[in-house]
Each structure stands twice: as structure tokens, then as C-alpha cells.
């Protein structure tokens, strides 16, 4: 409890000033550091042909986002499939197969970091530093850029001049995509990564380009005479993996490995880093939009859901389905314990992080259900940018439903929510169960396709969790799956893309549509969203939507698993 409270206090103490600084960065306000950063930004803008003073319409902004992703996809996929012939490969790592390279590329391109390969053994240093760490830096910033553009649209936007950067006629200016990405990367994300990387190196996380040492096992056999210990620039990768809501570990077992997470202090720092940038973005909302009450409502709503989620996970792991202390520790790192593992499991799924310091497949069934519900909501802090983007979807739905219940025309900040916006919201709401449950049903219906290790209730959870984690851009897994197959690699690649791009682009389109409408003056009949009553209404709608869509699979999976385990232990 002390650790949890200390973690929350530090997140607030650090998140508030970081949020104000981030608001200034994204508003392009004059700063003392401009002398340094403009020296770095101008060559990048020149290379991209960017005019920083010229904005974009939402279509131009979304188009630039998609084009940049397509370019990165081609380059990274090629690196993974040719890494054995490229430099920085001292361990002689072979090329990836096309399907594994495809899944790995899409996974890291979508800020998910779901891994169907076993850590460093299948990636060269060049692949790690460019295809993995490079995407881990850029992709969360892309999410931050999209939500920043959405906020500009929701809170009025501004009319562009005679022409926009994409050549369109005057429209709502939501900013310049290339400027937003460049500023957020150089001025915010990379400095934080440098600080955390240095702290982790101090705690013993490796940071080297040398080949890993060879050790002789204590119980050496004729077939297993030596073991190669992979090293590399681990600390920088772990820093951005945690800060960027990425989660993909340098090693297969992720932050359970002492080389990735050697001490209790490193464990605390990595847990802190999971939520630091997402919470900073929430604190950014008030100063960025000028509506501090709205920012407080967003923070309070997410905080309530976060505390409930973490509390349930810690309680479940300590009190449900365990017959002894030995059973409680199964699948967990003994240096950290059950409570720290449960707290991490809650935080890593509240944020689209996906890193683990224990095996989620070994968690109590209800702890696993908490992790699933966190990802289904996908707006309890959420990933960098995409968490707030999903919260905006819930906000718009809540305004629409509250308006219907009170007999008023649904309005948000003086702009009416009408048919076109509601239809786009409906697409997002229905898209999630269609994709996740559809692929889960196919994988479970065809014998041998899923390759899951548990054919019973837990097997349903394993398959459902894999697709849910992919759709939510989380990346964690129950494991126990034979997921290094063409089916899993290709199907998860589809789910990864389906869960990322509509969820970022459609809210931006809705915000631009609202920004183009005439603002109505607020009156006595106006629905005020900056109140505790509306916050509780929003939480209720989030819970109802989640239960209506996914209660059957939760009952067939973790709930039935819990009841079966409880019955077995009672005998």
C-alpha cells in the first residue's frame, strides 16, 4: 500500500509540471530552449519540406500520419528480413521469416509491441535500435500528435489561411503534423528517455554494443555445454519501452529478467515510467485548451477507474484461487512479490504498455479479468495520446446519451452532436467487438489453430487476451499459445492495425466536423461536462458498454476459470 501511494503521489508531483511544459511545447510557445532545439528542428523541417507556420486540415493531418506510417512500415519490414546481411550483428542473428517480420513490424508500428519472437535471440543490434527502439520513440509521439490535433478541433480550431500545407482550400486548421511530431520527440520524449536510461544504467541494466558473454552452466551436459548471454543497449530500450507505453522487452520474459529489471528501485522506476507520460498528457489538457475544469474532470474520472482497477488486481492476487504462499508466487519473480506484480499488471493494462514483471498467464483468474477490462476500456490513462483519444470517444457518447435522457439537443462546448458524428461514433463502438470476438471465435472453432496450452476456460482467456491485447495496442499476453505461426502472425497483424488507425483518425474527423459548426451560447439548458455528476455518468456509460459487449466472453473465460479453481481448492 505504501508503495502504491508513493507511486501515485510521485506521478502527480511529476506529471503536473511535465503537463504544463508539454502544453507549451505543443502550442509552439516561445521557450528559452528554442536556441538549442530550433538548431535541431530546422534541418529536419528542411529535409521534409515542411513550413512550420502553415497548418493542415484534418484530412491533410491524417494523410501525413498514414503516409509516414506506410514509409516506416516498408523500411522496418525490409530490415527485419535482411538483418543477417546488415551491420551491427555480432551474434550472427538470422533473418526473420516474412510473417514474423510482418507481425513484428506492424506490432511496433502501432505502438503495441506484441512479440511472437523470443527477445534478443531473433534480432540484431541494428534491428533493435532502428526497427524496435526507433519505432518505440516515434509511434507514441504520433499518437500524441493526433490527440493534440483533436483537442485543437474540439476547442474551436482556427480558420486556415488561403491555403493549407496539403494544398486544400481554407478549412479548420488542426496544426501541422510534422511540426507536432518533431517538437514532441526532441523537446519532450527524448530528454525523459535520456534521464531514465541513465538511472537504469546506474541500477545495473546493460548498455553496450559488445557481443554477449558465454557462460558455462552449473549443470552442463554434452548437448548443453555453454550458454550465450545476450547483452546490448538494453537501458535505452527499456527507458522508451516504459515511457512510450510500448512494453516490448529486450528479453523474452521482459521485466522479470534481472538484466532488464535488476533491483527493487529499478522496478519502482519502471512502474513509475509506465504512467508518467500518459498522466502528463492529462495534465496538459487544462493549460493547452484553457479549460482547467475540463482537465480536472478528465483526470478525476481516470483516477477513480485507475484506483478501483489497481485495488481489485492486488486484492484478487492475494485472496483468490490460491492454496498456499507457494501457489501465490507461481509465475512471479521472487525479488518483487505478488503485490508488486499485481500492481504492475494493473498499470501496464491501464496504460497501453504491455510490459510485465510476472507471467500474466499465472495470475489469479480475476486478476487476469481486471487486466482484460482495463484493455477493453482502453481509456484509464491509456497509451500516449491514444488513451485520451479513446476517452474523447466516451465523452462524446456520454454527451449524446445524456442529451437524449434529459430531452436536450446534445452539445459539447456549444457545438451540436448530430447524425454524422453519431454514426462515426457507432462505427468505433461496434468495430471493437466485431474484430476481437470475430477472430477469437475463428481461432477457437478450428481445432489446432490456436495452439493454446489449456483447452478449458483458461484456454478461452488465452486466445481472447491475445487478440484483445493486439486491438488495444497493449502487447502483453497470457502466453501458453503457439503464437509463432503464420495464422497468429497474420491475424494479429490485421487486429493490430484495426485497433490503431480508426481509433486515432475517426475522433480527429469528428472534432474537425464539430469545429466547423457555429458555436451556440451557453445557457441554463446547457449540459455542463465539467462536473462530478457528468464524470460519474461517463464512468457508468463506460462500464455499461463494456459489460454489454463482452460479459459473455468474460464469464466463459476468467469468471468460469475462477469458479472452477475455487471449487477444486474447496475439495
Residue pairs with C-beta under 8 A, 6 or more apart in sequence:
3 268
3 339
3 340
3 343
4 310
4 314
4 343
7 268
7 271
7 272
7 343
10 272
11 272
11 275
11 276
11 279
12 279
14 272
14 276
14 280
15 276
15 279
15 280
15 282
15 283
16 283
18 276
18 277
18 280
18 283
19 279
19 280
19 281
19 282
19 283
19 284
19 285
19 286
19 287
20 283
20 284
20 287
21 188
22 184
22 188
22 280
22 281
22 283
22 284
22 288
23 284
23 286
23 287
23 288
24 31
24 287
25 31
25 183
25 184
25 187
25 188
26 144
26 148
26 180
26 183
26 184
26 284
26 288
27 288
28 52
28 179
28 183
31 37
33 187
37 183
37 186
37 187
40 186
41 52
41 182
41 183
41 186
44 50
44 182
45 51
45 52
45 178
45 179
45 182
48 178
50 165
50 176
50 178
50 179
51 165
51 176
52 176
52 179
54 161
54 163
54 164
54 165
54 176
55 158
55 160
55 164
55 165
55 173
55 174
55 175
55 176
56 64
56 160
56 164
56 165
56 166
56 173
56 174
56 175
56 176
56 177
57 160
57 164
57 166
57 168
57 171
57 172
57 173
57 174
57 512
58 149
58 153
58 171
58 172
58 174
58 508
58 509
58 511
58 512
59 166
59 168
60 164
60 165
60 166
60 168
60 177
61 146
61 149
61 174
61 175
61 176
61 177
61 508
62 146
62 505
62 508
62 509
63 166
64 166
64 177
64 178
65 142
65 145
65 146
65 177
65 504
65 505
66 501
66 505
68 142
68 177
68 181
69 109
69 142
69 501
72 109
72 135
72 138
73 105
73 106
73 109
76 105
76 108
76 109
76 130
76 131
76 134
76 135
77 101
77 102
77 105
79 86
79 126
79 127
79 130
79 131
80 95
80 96
80 100
80 101
80 104
80 105
80 123
80 127
80 131
81 95
81 96
81 97
81 98
81 101
82 95
83 89
83 93
83 94
83 95
83 96
83 123
83 124
83 126
83 127
84 92
84 93
84 94
84 95
84 124
85 95
86 124
86 126
87 126
88 124
88 125
88 126
88 129
88 209
89 124
89 125
89 126
90 125
90 210
90 211
91 124
91 211
91 212
91 228
91 230
93 121
93 122
93 123
93 124
93 127
94 122
95 101
96 104
96 117
96 122
99 486
99 489
99 490
100 116
100 117
100 122
100 484
100 489
102 489
102 490
102 493
103 114
103 116
103 488
103 489
103 490
103 492
103 493
103 496
104 115
104 116
104 117
104 131
105 131
106 493
106 496
106 497
107 113
107 114
107 115
107 248
107 470
107 475
107 492
107 493
107 496
108 131
108 132
108 135
108 136
108 139
108 246
108 248
109 135
109 139
110 139
110 473
110 496
110 497
110 499
110 500
110 501
111 135
111 136
111 139
111 140
111 142
111 143
111 244
111 245
111 246
111 352
111 383
111 384
111 386
111 473
111 500
112 247
112 352
112 354
112 469
112 470
112 473
112 474
112 475
112 496
112 500
113 136
113 241
113 246
113 247
113 248
113 354
113 475
114 248
114 354
114 466
114 469
114 470
114 474
114 475
114 477
114 492
114 496
115 248
115 249
115 252
115 475
116 483
116 484
116 488
116 489
116 492
117 123
117 252
117 484
118 252
119 230
119 249
119 250
119 251
119 252
119 253
120 128
120 230
120 232
120 250
120 251
121 230
121 252
123 131
123 132
125 209
125 232
125 233
128 232
128 233
128 237
128 250
129 233
132 237
132 248
133 233
133 236
133 237
133 240
136 237
136 240
136 241
136 244
136 246
136 248
137 185
137 189
137 190
137 193
137 240
137 244
138 181
138 185
139 244
139 246
140 189
140 244
140 245
140 246
140 277
140 383
140 384
140 385
141 181
141 184
141 185
141 189
141 384
142 181
142 385
143 383
143 384
143 385
143 386
143 389
143 504
144 180
144 184
144 281
144 384
144 385
145 175
145 177
145 180
145 181
145 184
145 385
146 385
146 386
146 389
146 504
146 505
146 508
147 281
147 385
147 386
147 388
147 389
147 392
147 504
148 175
148 180
148 288
148 385
149 174
149 175
149 177
149 180
149 508
149 511
150 174
150 389
150 392
150 507
150 508
150 511
151 285
151 288
151 289
151 511
152 158
152 173
152 174
152 175
152 511
152 515
153 172
153 174
153 508
153 511
153 512
153 514
153 515
154 289
154 392
154 412
154 413
154 511
154 514
154 515
155 289
155 290
155 291
155 413
156 515
156 519
157 172
157 173
157 174
157 511
157 512
157 515
158 172
158 173
159 170
159 171
159 172
159 173
160 170
160 171
160 172
160 173
161 170
162 170
163 169
163 170
164 170
164 171
164 173
165 176
171 512
171 516
172 512
172 515
172 516
174 508
174 511
174 512
174 515
189 240
189 243
189 244
189 277
192 239
192 243
192 276
192 277
193 236
193 239
193 240
193 243
194 239
196 239
196 242
196 243
196 269
196 273
197 207
197 235
197 236
197 238
197 239
198 235
199 269
200 235
200 238
200 239
200 266
200 269
200 270
201 207
201 235
203 262
203 263
203 265
203 266
203 269
204 262
204 263
204 266
205 234
205 235
205 238
205 259
205 260
205 261
205 262
205 266
206 231
206 232
206 233
206 234
206 235
206 259
207 233
207 234
207 235
207 236
208 231
208 232
208 233
209 232
209 233
210 231
211 231
212 228
212 229
212 230
212 231
212 232
213 228
213 229
213 231
214 226
214 227
214 228
214 229
215 226
215 227
215 228
215 229
216 225
216 226
216 227
217 224
217 225
217 226
217 227
220 226
229 259
230 250
230 251
231 259
232 250
234 250
234 259
234 260
237 250
238 249
238 250
238 255
238 260
238 261
238 270
239 273
240 246
241 247
241 248
241 249
241 355
242 270
242 273
242 274
242 353
242 355
243 273
243 276
243 277
244 277
244 384
245 274
245 277
245 278
245 351
245 352
245 353
245 382
245 383
245 384
245 387
246 353
246 354
246 355
246 475
247 254
247 348
247 352
247 353
247 354
247 355
247 356
247 474
247 475
247 476
248 354
248 355
248 475
249 255
249 257
249 260
249 355
250 259
250 260
251 257
251 259
251 260
253 356
253 359
254 260
254 355
254 356
254 357
255 261
255 267
255 270
255 344
255 355
255 356
255 357
256 333
256 356
256 357
256 358
256 359
258 335
261 267
261 270
261 333
261 357
264 335
264 336
267 335
267 336
267 340
267 344
267 357
270 355
270 357
271 340
271 343
271 344
271 347
274 344
274 347
274 348
274 351
274 353
274 355
275 347
275 350
275 351
275 381
277 384
278 351
278 381
278 382
278 383
278 384
278 387
278 388
279 299
279 381
281 384
281 385
281 387
281 388
282 295
282 298
282 299
282 302
282 381
282 388
283 295
283 299
284 295
285 291
285 294
285 295
285 298
285 388
286 292
286 293
286 294
286 295
286 296
287 295
289 295
291 530
293 530
294 529
294 530
296 530
297 529
297 530
297 531
297 534
297 535
298 388
298 391
300 532
300 535
301 391
301 535
301 538
301 539
302 379
302 380
302 381
302 391
304 535
304 539
305 350
305 377
305 380
305 539
305 542
306 346
306 350
306 380
306 381
309 346
309 350
309 370
309 373
309 374
309 380
310 343
310 346
310 347
310 350
312 346
312 366
312 370
313 342
313 343
313 345
313 346
313 367
313 370
313 371
314 339
314 342
314 343
314 346
316 342
316 364
316 366
316 367
316 370
317 328
317 338
317 339
317 341
317 342
317 345
317 363
317 364
317 367
318 328
318 338
318 339
318 342
320 364
320 365
320 366
320 367
320 562
320 566
321 364
321 365
321 366
321 562
321 565
321 566
321 569
322 328
322 364
323 569
328 338
329 337
329 338
330 362
331 358
331 359
331 361
331 362
331 363
332 338
332 341
332 358
332 359
332 362
333 341
333 357
333 358
336 357
336 358
340 357
341 357
341 358
341 363
342 363
342 367
344 355
344 356
344 357
344 358
345 356
345 358
345 360
345 363
345 367
345 370
345 371
346 370
346 371
346 374
347 353
348 354
348 355
348 356
348 371
348 474
348 476
349 370
349 371
349 372
349 374
349 375
349 474
349 476
350 374
350 380
350 381
350 382
351 380
351 381
351 382
351 383
351 387
352 375
352 378
352 382
352 383
352 384
352 386
352 387
352 472
352 473
352 474
352 475
353 383
353 474
353 475
353 476
354 469
354 474
354 475
354 476
355 476
356 476
359 479
360 367
360 368
360 371
360 465
360 476
360 477
360 478
360 479
361 462
361 477
361 478
361 479
361 480
363 371
364 562
365 458
365 461
365 558
365 559
365 561
365 562
365 565
366 558
366 559
366 562
368 461
368 465
368 478
368 558
368 561
369 554
369 557
369 558
369 559
369 562
371 465
371 476
372 461
372 464
372 465
372 468
372 550
372 554
372 557
372 558
373 546
373 554
374 380
375 468
375 469
375 471
375 472
375 474
376 432
376 468
376 472
376 546
376 549
376 550
377 390
377 542
377 546
378 386
378 387
378 390
378 472
379 387
379 388
379 390
379 391
379 393
379 394
379 542
380 387
381 387
382 388
382 389
382 390
382 391
383 473
385 504
386 473
386 500
386 503
386 504
389 503
389 504
389 507
390 503
392 507
392 511
393 425
393 428
393 429
393 503
393 507
394 538
394 541
394 542
394 545
395 412
395 529
395 538
396 412
396 417
396 421
396 425
396 507
396 510
397 425
397 429
397 541
397 545
398 529
398 534
398 537
398 538
398 541
399 410
399 411
399 412
399 417
399 527
399 529
400 410
400 417
400 422
400 425
401 541
402 410
402 527
402 534
402 537
403 409
403 410
403 411
403 417
403 527
404 410
406 527
408 525
408 527
409 416
410 416
410 417
410 527
411 417
411 520
411 526
411 527
412 514
412 529
413 519
414 519
414 520
414 521
414 522
414 526
415 514
415 515
415 517
415 518
415 519
415 520
416 517
416 520
417 514
420 513
421 510
421 513
421 514
424 506
424 509
424 510
425 510
427 502
427 506
428 502
428 503
428 506
428 507
429 545
431 498
431 502
432 471
432 499
432 549
433 549
433 550
435 467
435 471
435 495
435 498
435 499
436 464
436 467
436 468
436 471
436 495
437 550
437 553
439 467
439 491
439 494
439 495
440 460
440 463
440 464
440 467
440 553
442 449
442 491
443 449
443 450
443 463
443 467
443 487
443 491
444 450
444 459
444 460
444 463
449 487
450 459
450 462
450 463
450 481
450 482
451 481
451 482
451 483
451 485
451 488
452 459
452 462
452 463
452 480
452 481
452 482
453 459
453 462
453 480
453 481
454 462
454 480
456 561
456 564
457 556
457 557
457 558
457 560
457 561
457 564
458 480
458 557
458 561
459 480
460 553
460 556
460 557
461 478
461 557
461 558
461 561
462 478
462 479
462 480
462 481
463 481
464 553
464 557
465 477
465 478
466 477
466 478
466 481
466 483
466 488
466 492
467 491
467 492
467 495
468 474
469 475
469 476
469 477
470 492
470 495
470 496
470 499
471 495
471 496
471 498
471 499
472 499
473 496
473 499
473 500
477 483
481 488
482 488
483 489
483 492
527 534
528 534
